[in-house]
Amino acid sequence: MKSWLHKIAGRPGSPDAGQDGQGPERTPSVAESSEHVLRRLEWTVIRRLDGLLQGDYRTLLRGAGLDLADLREYQHHDDVRHIDWNVTARTGTPHVRVFTEDREMAAWFLLDLSPSVDFGSGEQRKRQVSAEFVAVLARMLTRHGNRVGAMLYGSGVDSYIPTRGGRRHVLHLLDTIRGRPASVEAGPTRLAELLDSGAAMIKRRSTIFVVSDFITEPGWEKPLGHLAQRHEVVAVRLLDPMELQLPDLGLLTIRDVETGEQMLVDTHDAGFRKRFARIAAQREAELRQTLVRAGVDALELSTDADLVDAIVRFTEMRKRRSRLTSGGLPGHLKQAA
């Protein structure tokens, strides 16, 4: 199934049509150096996250290993998954294992930079949102002694950046993402290739951020599930409001950015807009269900939303779920206690 996302081309003479057909012509963001971008993000995004998360950045990823440090009696709100059943049976009192988490963690970014990621109906394109997210997360993690790496997909997996730490490495990663030319009619995206490459390349248990708009050929669902069996996987979903609902803009020529196919549509037709919204909503529901079945958390980043708000909401969601999974003894243990 080909990508349903189309690049909107303004009508001839339309004041909203730029040279690339995506609205008013904009100066490429690459004109701003990666050093300036990272410095801007450190002042405007990372400082805000530091104040809001207050060390809870670790909720975004977990350590690669756990060392058994001690055994103690069960206390309220302990994670029931850490109960040592052998000791509990011998003593008659519930005991839990206490672990020391490996402080050094590795995070990987599997980046989909296929043509559909160059779409944006407003001031930002999805590619820019992707680059800024990677820069923010990579800088936050490397500041605490962790290492980050990346694999990049265009028309195939074409770049591999090994895990390292430090600010210079983050700049190198940001330079690589922002310096890539936009792919033109590279054919349909095959996200499964990126996921399979990640599974083959990343041997040590890591946290993996799959950054994509998930507009892809089918067949990626099973590789994602396999990846999540070994690693902590987060699906970072890139989206644009116009992918969910079309405004009334009259007659428009739309072009599939991956195949070059064009068609003329009448967005003034309310029936057409409703059908578009219904298909988009159905795709949204199917995508979310697929991620749930794979056991993968989803962080959604829209081109018209605040990056800080999205990351904080995601972190709070993971904290709430962690508290729910760690609370309360099973009924038969409550009676024994």
N, C-alpha and C positions, 0 to 999 in steps of 0.2 A: 504493500500500500504506500503510495507516494505521500510526501509531506502535504498536509492540508494548509500549511501556512503560506500565504502569498505576500509578496512585497507590493505595497500600494504605490502606484504611479499616478501622480496628479495629472489632471486633464491639461492639454496644451493651453497655455495662457493663464492657468490657474495661479493665483498669487501664492498658494501654499506649496506649489511644486518646485522643489529644488532640482539640482542637476542629477541627483540620484533617485529622485522621485519619492523621497521620504520626508517631505516637508521643507521648511526653509533651509537654505544651504548653510551648513555649519562648518566652522574651522575644525579640522581633524583634531581629536584629543591628543594625538601623538605629538602635536606641536608643543605641548606641555611635557617637559622632561619627566622621566620616571622618578627622579630624585624629588622634583617639586610635587608630583602626585603623592608620593609616599609621605612627604613632609606635611602636605595638606591633610592627608588622612590621619596622620598622627595627631594633628591639632584638632581636627573637627570630628573625627569618628572614634579613634582609639582612646583618646582622653575621656570622651563621654562614656564609652564602654567600661573603662576602668572604674569610673565612679558608680556606674549602675550595677556592674557585675560583682565588684569588690572581691575578686579572687575566684568567682564561680566560673571563670573561663574554662576550668577543668571539666565542667559539665559537658562541654562541647566534645571532649574526647577523653578516653580512658587509657590507663597505663597498659603497656604491652605484657606485663607479667605481674604475678602476685606471689609473695613469699609468706608462708605461714609463720606468724609471729607468736601466737598465744592461743589458749583456750580459756573461756570464762563462761559463767552462767548467763543464760539468756536474759536480756533486758527488753523492756517495752520498746518497740520501734526498731529492734534489730531485724536484719534481713533473714527471713526464714530459710532462704537458700543456703545460708552459712551454718545451719545447724549440723553439728557432728553427731550423727545418729548412733554411732558405736559408743561414744562416751555417754550420750544421753541414756542409752539402754543400760550401761554398766552402773551409772550413778543414780538413775531414777530421776534426775533433774536435767532439764534441757540445757545444753551447752552449745555455744557457737564458736566457730573458728574465727580468729582475728588475724587479718592479713595486713602486710605492709605492701603498698602499691609501688611498683617501679616508677620512679620519678621521671625518668627519661622516656619520652614518647616520640614516635614518628608519625607524622601526618602526610598523607598524599592527596594531591589534587588531580583527579582525572578530568581533564578539561575538554569539553566539546566546543570546538571553535569552527564548526561547519557553517555554511552560508546563512542558515536561518538565524544564527546567533547575531548576525549583523543587522537584524531588524530592530527598529525602534520608532514608535509613532510620535514621541515627544522629544524632549531635549536629550535623553539618553538612549543609547542602544543597549541591547542585552549584553553585548561583548564588553562594554564599559562597566556595567554592573558586575559582570563576572570578574573582570580584572581587579576592581576595587575590593570585592569580597575576598579574593585570594590574597591581596596585599594586606588587608586588615587582619585576617585570620593568621596568615603566615607571620606577620610582625608580632602579634600578640603571643603566639606560641614560641617563636624563637627567642623572645625576650625572657622567657622562663626556662631557657636551656633545652628546648625541644628542637627537633629537626623536621624540615619539610622538604618535599620533593614533588615533582609533577610529571604527568604524561599528557601530551597534547594531541588532539585529533582534529584534522582538517578534512581531507578526503580519505584519510587513513591515519593510523597512529604514526606520526612523523617526528616527534620530539620527545626526548626523555631527559629529565633533569634530576639527578640523584639527590637524596636527602642530605641536607647540610643545615647548619644553624647560622645565626648572625644576620645583621642588617644588610650587609653587602649581598648575601645570598638572596634575600627577599627582593632587593633591587634587580638582581640578575633575572629572577623569576618574572618580575613585573615587566622588565625590558623585553623579555622573550614573548610574553603574551601580547603586549601593546605593539611590538614591532612587526608582528606577522601581518602580511597583506591580506585583505579580505579575499576569501575564496569565491570564485565566480563559476556558477553552474558546474559544481564539482560532482554532481550526481547525488542520489539520495544518501542521507546519513545512515550509517550502520553502527549504532551505539554498541552493539554486541562486540564489535572488534576492539573497542576501547576497553570494555569490561574484561574480555578474555585476556587481553594484553596485560591489564593490571593484575589479574589473578596469576598469570604466569611469571610476572616480573617481581611482584611484591611477596617475598617469602615470609618475612617476620610479621607477626601480628601487629597491625597498625590501625589507625583511624583513617578512613578513606572518604574524601568528599567528592562525589560524582557531580560535577557542575555542568548542567546541560538544560536545554529547553525540552528535552525528551521528545522532540519531533524527529522521528526516526523510523526506519524500517522495523517491522516486527522481529522478534527473536531475541530481544535483549533481556527479557524477563528472567529466563533461567540463568544466564550468566550473572545477573545481579544477585539472585538468590544464592548462587554458589559463592560469590564474593563475600556476601554477608555471613556465611557460615564460618568463615575463618577470621574476618576482620570486622571492626566496628565501622559500619557504612552509613553515611548521611547523604541523601539525595538533595542536592541544592538546585532547586527548580527555578529557571529563568523564564519570566513571562512578561508580556506587554498587554495593557488593557485592551488594545484593539484585536488581540487574538481571542478575546472572550466575547466581545460585543462590538459590532460595527456601528459607527455613527452615520447619520444621514448626510452623505457628501455628494449625492447625485451619481452620475455616471462615472465610473472609474475603470481604468485598466489595471488589472492585477497580474502579477507575474510570479510564478513559482521560482524562488531564488536558487533552488538546487537543480532544476531541470530546464529552466528558461521558458516553460510553457506559459502562454498568456491567454487571458480571457477578459471580456468586457462585462461588467456587472453593474446593476442599477441599485445602489445603496439607498435610493429614495423609496424603494419598494419595501414597505413595512413587513410584508410576508417573507421576503428574502432575509431581512435582518433577523426576524424571529427564527427562521430555519437555521441561520448561521449560529445564533446564540444557543439553540437547542443542541446542535451538533457539538459545539464547543463545550457545553455543560456536560454532555455525555462523555466526551473525551476526558474531561477533568475528573469525573467520577471514576472512570475506568483506570486512569493513571493512579489515582490515590489508592484504589483498591489493590492494584498491582504492587505498589510500594508496601502496603500493609502486609500483604501475603508474603513478600520477600523479607519481612522483618526489618525494614529500613525506615528510619525517621526522615521526614521531609521538611526542608527549610525553603520557603518560597520567597523569591526576590523579584519584585516587580520593578519595571523601569520608572514607575511614577511613585514609588514608595521610599521611605527612609530606611537606609541600611541598618542603622543602629536599632530602630524599633523592631525590625525583622529578627535580628540576632538575639535581642533581649527576649522577645516573645518565644523564640525557639528554646532558649536556655531555660526559661521559666517552665515551659512545657516538659522538658526533660527532668527538671527538678521535681515537679509535681508527680510525674509518673514514677520516679525513683522512690519517692516517699510512699506512694501507694503500694508498690511491690515489696517494700521492706516492712510494712506494718502488720502486726498481729500474728499470733500463733494459730495454727490449725486447731479446730475444735477439740480433738482428743488430747492435744497437749495442754490446752487451757484447763481441762479438767484435772490432768496430772499435776499441773503447776499449782 
